[in-house]
């Protein structure tokens, strides 16, 4: 059993002083006692650690390599995607394992305790499955053994190149599976997850309305009756036009009418929604997975978080393309985009909660739901997913309560994260991952092997 004592901790009831947390041998919190005498490991400020709800780990290795303009004067998400396809043709299972370990290490150092990996790179470069159809999924799981992060693995179903069911392009061929082969792949991946710590989770992910057939999309809940289901939705204007032209409705409208969206679903991005779609989707109970840094990088648009939250919707935060892994910056970008669009300040604050406090607590709740993980609360029975902030830093000096969250998110950065536990595994100490040296060395060797890919 582990014991951690915090001068201040954020409990479900609010801020509390002198909090003693006891963690059992499975990695769950067994007891929480405010106003307790100091014992065990000691930290100044303890918070529940959130879920990173959306990641394509392999894209971290191409971060910073796509910031020049190509021959097309209207460079966009779609031209970036072509560069990504060219890059991933070089990736081997060994590369995927090394890159994923590095990404998960960075997530932990940023304060995330869980990685929801939206994993669609399944096959060999020519589209032939590996002898083990779930080879790449197993490499993601193997990376988790080294990083120690909590894993929710989402094998991705990707069958077509568009709503007209055209064949996959050369760059997409490594993703492709019929529904039947995808079910087989997911079953093998699920068996692999049994070798991980017991907090591991598996779900399923139809990639998007463009990549999966209508009838399969309509029956997803029946095919996968348990576990989380995630899908990209309404990310780009061209996507909206394609779905509307082929299926007679906008993406969110079509999904709401045909897919029985509920609390098990997490819809990623949703940056191209009308006000009515925003309100209706919020009322479905589904979580929206926001990735503000990536959405900014790719010019996706601005999610209407003000309207969404006002309609009772839940959101979670992910790092998506992993061009930069920074929890505080994701939240800051989310709120600043609302301010720039509407000409306001503190757009997501309420009369009773500051901007940082409200965003942080909504992210905790939404991430727990989207990952189907009992997390997001310092409470008995929950996984010991926890983060400590460095209160000796000049950026937090003299701060208390909600102002600590605001100062970290808006005036500091993730260097203020000093300790992180994932299901009781103390993986970040003094701001560094416990296996940083080995993980970085393997990542650098992988980058050397891939440096001429773009």
C-alpha positions in Angstrom: 0.0 0.0 0.0 1.2 3.5 -0.8 0.4 6.6 1.3 0.6 10.2 -0.1 -0.1 13.3 1.9 -0.9 16.6 0.3 -0.9 20.1 1.8 -3.8 20.9 -0.5 -5.8 18.6 -2.8 -8.8 19.0 -5.1 -11.5 16.6 -3.9 -15.0 16.1 -5.3 -16.2 18.4 -2.5 -13.7 21.1 -3.4 -10.3 22.2 -2.1 -9.2 20.4 1.1 -6.1 20.7 3.4 -3.8 18.1 4.8 -5.2 15.3 2.7 -4.0 11.7 3.2 -4.5 9.3 0.2 -4.1 5.6 0.6 -3.6 3.4 -2.5 -4.1 -0.3 -2.5 -2.0 -2.9 -4.3 -4.3 -2.8 -7.4 -3.6 0.9 -7.9 -7.0 2.1 -6.6 -7.5 4.7 -4.0 -8.7 2.9 -0.8 -9.1 5.9 1.5 -9.1 9.7 1.5 -8.8 11.6 4.7 -8.7 15.5 4.9 -7.2 17.2 8.0 -4.8 14.2 8.5 -1.4 14.2 10.0 1.5 14.0 7.5 2.6 10.5 6.5 4.2 8.8 3.5 5.2 10.7 0.4 4.5 14.4 0.7 3.4 16.9 -2.0 2.2 20.4 -1.9 -0.7 20.4 -4.4 -2.5 17.2 -5.6 -5.0 17.0 -8.4 -6.8 14.2 -10.2 -4.8 13.5 -13.4 -6.9 13.6 -16.6 -7.2 11.3 -19.7 -5.6 12.2 -23.0 -8.7 11.3 -25.0 -7.3 11.2 -28.6 -3.9 10.4 -29.9 -2.2 9.2 -33.1 1.1 8.4 -31.5 3.1 7.8 -34.7 2.5 11.4 -35.9 4.8 12.7 -33.1 7.8 11.6 -35.2 6.8 14.1 -38.0 6.1 17.0 -35.7 7.7 20.2 -37.1 8.3 18.7 -40.5 5.2 20.0 -42.3 5.4 23.8 -41.7 6.5 24.8 -45.2 4.0 25.6 -47.9 3.7 23.1 -50.8 3.0 23.9 -54.4 -0.7 24.3 -53.7 -1.5 27.9 -52.8 -4.3 26.7 -50.5 -2.4 24.3 -48.3 -4.8 22.7 -45.8 -5.5 19.7 -43.7 -5.8 17.7 -47.0 -2.3 18.6 -48.2 -0.9 17.9 -44.8 -2.6 14.5 -44.9 -0.8 13.6 -48.1 2.5 14.3 -46.4 1.4 12.1 -43.4 0.6 9.2 -45.7 4.0 9.4 -47.3 5.7 9.4 -44.0 3.9 6.5 -42.5 4.9 4.2 -45.4 8.3 3.9 -43.7 7.1 3.0 -40.3 7.9 -0.5 -38.9 6.5 -2.2 -35.8 9.8 -1.4 -34.0 9.4 2.3 -34.9 5.8 2.3 -33.7 6.8 0.9 -30.3 9.7 3.4 -29.8 7.6 6.4 -30.9 4.6 5.4 -28.8 6.8 5.0 -25.7 8.1 8.5 -26.2 4.7 10.0 -26.7 3.3 8.3 -23.6 6.3 9.5 -21.6 5.6 13.1 -22.7 1.9 12.7 -21.9 2.8 11.6 -18.4 5.2 14.5 -17.9 2.5 16.9 -19.1 0.1 15.6 -16.4 -2.0 13.0 -18.3 -2.4 9.6 -16.6 -4.2 7.8 -19.4 -3.6 7.5 -23.2 -6.6 6.8 -25.4 -4.8 5.7 -28.6 -6.9 6.0 -31.8 -4.8 3.4 -33.6 -5.3 2.9 -37.3 -1.8 1.9 -38.6 -2.5 -1.8 -38.8 -0.8 -3.5 -41.8 2.4 -3.6 -43.9 3.1 -0.8 -46.4 1.4 -2.7 -49.2 -1.7 -3.4 -47.1 -0.9 -7.0 -46.3 -1.6 -7.9 -42.7 1.3 -9.0 -40.5 1.4 -12.7 -39.6 -0.1 -11.4 -36.3 -3.0 -9.3 -37.6 -2.8 -7.2 -34.4 1.0 -6.8 -34.5 0.9 -3.0 -34.4 -1.7 -2.9 -31.6 0.6 -5.2 -29.6 3.4 -2.8 -30.1 1.3 0.0 -28.7 0.6 -2.2 -25.7 4.3 -3.0 -25.4 5.1 0.7 -25.3 2.7 1.0 -22.4 4.6 -1.6 -20.4 7.6 0.7 -20.5 5.9 4.1 -20.1 3.5 3.0 -17.3 0.6 5.1 -18.6 -2.9 3.8 -18.4 -4.0 2.6 -21.8 -7.4 2.7 -23.5 -6.6 1.1 -26.9 -9.0 1.9 -29.8 -8.3 -0.2 -32.9 -9.7 1.8 -35.8 -12.0 0.5 -38.5 -11.1 2.1 -41.8 -12.4 0.6 -45.0 -13.1 3.1 -47.7 -11.6 6.2 -49.2 -14.8 8.3 -49.1 -18.6 8.3 -48.8 -18.9 6.7 -52.3 -17.0 3.6 -51.0 -14.1 4.3 -53.3 -11.0 2.2 -52.8 -8.4 3.3 -50.3 -5.6 5.4 -51.8 -2.0 4.2 -51.7 -1.3 6.2 -48.5 -4.3 4.7 -46.7 -3.8 1.0 -47.6 -2.1 0.2 -44.3 -5.3 1.2 -42.5 -7.8 -0.9 -44.4 -10.1 -3.6 -43.0 -13.5 -4.9 -43.8 -15.8 -5.1 -40.8 -15.2 -8.8 -40.4 -11.4 -8.5 -40.5 -11.6 -5.6 -38.2 -13.6 -7.6 -35.6 -10.9 -10.3 -35.8 -8.1 -7.7 -35.4 -9.8 -6.2 -32.4 -10.4 -9.6 -30.8 -6.7 -10.4 -31.0 -5.8 -6.9 -29.6 -8.3 -7.5 -26.7 -6.4 -10.7 -25.8 -3.2 -8.7 -25.8 -4.6 -6.2 -23.4 -4.9 -9.0 -20.8 -1.1 -8.9 -20.4 -1.2 -5.3 -19.3 -2.0 -4.0 -15.8 -5.7 -4.4 -14.9 -6.5 -0.8 -15.6 -6.1 -1.3 -19.3 -9.2 -0.9 -21.5 -10.1 -1.6 -25.1 -12.8 -0.1 -27.3 -13.5 0.4 -31.0 -13.4 3.3 -33.4 -15.0 3.7 -36.8 -12.6 6.2 -38.2 -15.2 8.6 -39.7 -18.3 8.8 -41.8 -16.1 8.8 -44.9 -14.2 5.6 -44.0 -17.0 3.2 -43.0 -20.1 2.1 -44.9 -23.6 3.3 -43.9 -24.9 0.0 -42.8 -21.9 -0.8 -40.7 -22.1 2.6 -39.0 -25.8 2.1 -38.2 -25.0 -1.2 -36.4 -21.9 -0.2 -34.5 -23.6 -0.4 -31.1 -24.7 -4.0 -31.9 -21.3 -5.1 -33.1 -19.6 -3.6 -30.1 -22.0 -3.7 -27.2 -19.5 -2.9 -24.5 -16.6 -0.5 -24.2 -16.0 3.0 -25.5 -16.6 3.9 -29.2 -14.9 7.0 -30.7 -15.1 8.5 -34.2 -13.9 11.7 -36.0 -16.9 13.8 -36.9 -17.4 17.2 -38.6 -13.8 18.2 -38.6 -13.4 19.8 -42.0 -15.7 21.8 -44.4 -14.8 19.4 -47.2 -16.0 16.5 -45.1 -19.3 18.3 -44.4 -19.8 18.8 -48.1 -18.9 15.2 -49.0 -21.3 13.7 -46.5 -24.1 16.1 -47.5 -23.6 15.4 -51.2 -23.6 11.6 -50.9 -25.9 11.0 -47.9 -28.2 14.0 -48.0 -27.4 15.4 -44.5 -24.6 17.1 -42.7 -22.3 14.8 -40.7 -23.7 15.6 -37.2 -27.3 15.6 -38.5 -26.7 12.2 -40.1 -25.0 10.6 -37.1 -27.7 11.8 -34.7 -30.4 10.3 -36.9 -28.7 7.0 -37.7 -26.2 5.9 -35.1 -27.9 5.8 -31.7 -25.2 8.1 -30.2 -25.2 7.8 -26.4 -22.8 8.0 -23.4 -20.5 5.4 -24.8 -19.6 7.6 -27.8 -16.9 10.2 -28.0 -17.0 12.3 -31.2 -13.6 13.9 -32.1 -13.2 17.6 -33.1 -16.8 18.6 -34.2 -15.4 21.9 -35.3 -17.9 22.2 -38.2 -21.3 22.3 -36.4 -24.3 24.6 -36.7 -25.7 26.0 -33.4 -28.6 23.5 -33.6 -26.3 20.6 -34.2 -24.2 21.7 -31.2 -27.1 21.7 -28.9 -28.6 18.4 -30.2 -25.3 16.5 -30.0 -24.7 17.9 -26.4 -28.1 16.5 -25.4 -27.3 13.0 -26.8 -25.0 12.3 -23.8 -22.0 11.7 -26.0 -18.7 13.3 -25.1 -16.8 15.5 -27.6 -13.1 15.0 -27.8 -11.3 18.3 -28.4 -7.7 18.7 -29.6 -7.2 22.5 -29.7 -3.5 22.5 -30.6 -4.0 20.1 -33.5 -7.2 21.8 -34.6 -5.3 25.1 -34.7 -2.4 23.5 -36.5 -4.6 22.0 -39.2 -7.0 24.9 -39.5 -10.0 22.8 -38.6 -12.0 25.6 -37.1 -13.2 26.6 -33.6 -15.4 24.3 -31.5 -18.3 26.2 -29.9 -17.4 25.3 -26.3 -19.6 28.1 -24.9 -22.8 26.8 -26.5 -21.8 23.2 -25.9 -21.3 23.6 -22.2 -24.4 25.8 -21.9 -26.4 22.9 -23.3 -24.9 20.5 -20.7 -22.4 18.8 -23.0 -19.3 17.1 -21.7 -15.8 17.5 -23.3 -12.5 15.8 -23.0 -9.0 16.9 -24.2 -6.6 15.0 -26.5 -3.3 15.7 -28.2 -4.3 14.1 -31.6 -1.4 14.7 -34.0 1.0 15.2 -31.1 2.7 18.1 -32.8 3.0 19.4 -29.2 2.0 17.5 -26.1 1.0 20.1 -23.5 -2.0 19.7 -21.2 -2.0 23.3 -20.0 -1.6 24.6 -23.6 -4.5 22.6 -24.9 -6.8 24.2 -22.3 -5.4 27.7 -22.8 -5.9 27.3 -26.6 -9.4 26.1 -26.1 -10.4 29.1 -24.1 -8.5 31.7 -26.0 -10.2 30.5 -29.3 -13.6 31.3 -27.7 -12.3 34.7 -26.6 -11.0 35.5 -30.1 -14.2 34.4 -31.8 -16.6 36.2 -29.5 -14.6 39.2 -28.4 -14.9 38.3 -24.7 -12.7 37.3 -21.8 -12.8 34.3 -19.4 -15.3 32.8 -21.8 -15.8 29.5 -20.0 -15.8 30.8 -16.4 -19.0 30.8 -14.3 -20.0 33.0 -11.4 -18.8 30.2 -9.0 -15.8 28.8 -10.9 -12.8 30.4 -12.6 -12.0 29.5 -16.2 -9.2 27.1 -15.2 -11.3 25.3 -12.6 -14.3 24.8 -14.8 -12.3 23.6 -17.8 -10.2 21.2 -15.6 -13.2 19.6 -13.9 -15.2 19.3 -17.1 -12.1 17.7 -18.8 -11.8 15.2 -15.9 -15.4 14.1 -16.1 -15.5 13.9 -19.9 -12.3 12.0 -20.1 -13.4 9.5 -17.6 -16.6 8.9 -19.5 -14.9 8.7 -22.9 -12.3 6.2 -21.7 -14.8 4.2 -19.6 -12.2 4.5 -16.8 -13.0 5.1 -13.2 -10.9 8.2 -12.9 -11.0 11.9 -12.5 -11.7 12.0 -8.8 -9.6 11.7 -5.6 -12.1 9.3 -4.1 -12.1 5.8 -2.7 -12.6 3.2 -5.4 -11.2 5.3 -8.2 -7.9 4.6 -9.9 -5.0 6.5 -8.3 -4.5 8.8 -11.3 -3.0 11.9 -9.7 -0.8 14.8 -10.5 1.2 17.1 -8.2 2.1 20.7 -9.1 5.3 22.4 -8.0 4.2 25.1 -5.6 7.8 26.2 -5.0 7.8 27.7 -8.6 7.7 31.4 -8.9 4.7 31.0 -11.2 2.6 29.5 -8.4 4.2 31.2 -5.4 1.5 32.5 -3.0 -1.4 31.2 -5.1 -4.3 29.2 -3.6 -7.3 27.3 -4.7 -8.7 28.0 -8.2 -6.0 30.6 -8.8 -3.4 27.8 -8.9 -5.2 26.2 -11.8 -5.6 29.5 -13.6 -1.9 30.4 -13.0 -0.7 27.0 -14.3 -2.9 27.1 -17.4 -2.7 30.7 -18.4 0.6 32.0 -16.9 2.7 28.8 -16.6 3.3 25.6 -18.5 3.7 21.9 -18.0 7.1 22.3 -16.3 5.0 23.0 -13.2 4.0 19.3 -13.2 6.3 17.6 -10.8 4.8 14.2 -10.0 2.3 11.9 -11.8 0.8 8.6 -10.8 -1.2 6.3 -13.2 -3.2 3.7 -11.3 -0.8 4.2 -8.5 2.3 3.8 -10.6 4.6 6.7 -9.8 6.0 7.4 -13.3 7.0 11.1 -13.1 9.2 12.2 -10.2 10.6 15.7 -10.0 9.2 16.6 -13.4 10.9 13.7 -15.3 9.7 10.2 -16.3 11.5 7.5 -14.4 12.6 5.8 -17.7 13.2 9.0 -19.7 16.9 8.2 -20.7 16.1 4.8 -22.2 12.9 6.0 -23.9 14.6 9.1 -25.5 17.5 7.1 -26.7 15.2 4.6 -28.6 13.2 7.5 -30.0 16.4 9.3 -31.3 17.5 6.1 -33.1 14.1 5.9 -34.7 14.2 9.5 -35.9 17.7 8.8 -37.4 16.1 5.9 -39.3 13.2 8.1 -40.6 14.9 11.4 -41.2 14.7 11.3 -45.0 11.0 10.3 -45.1 9.6 13.7 -45.9 
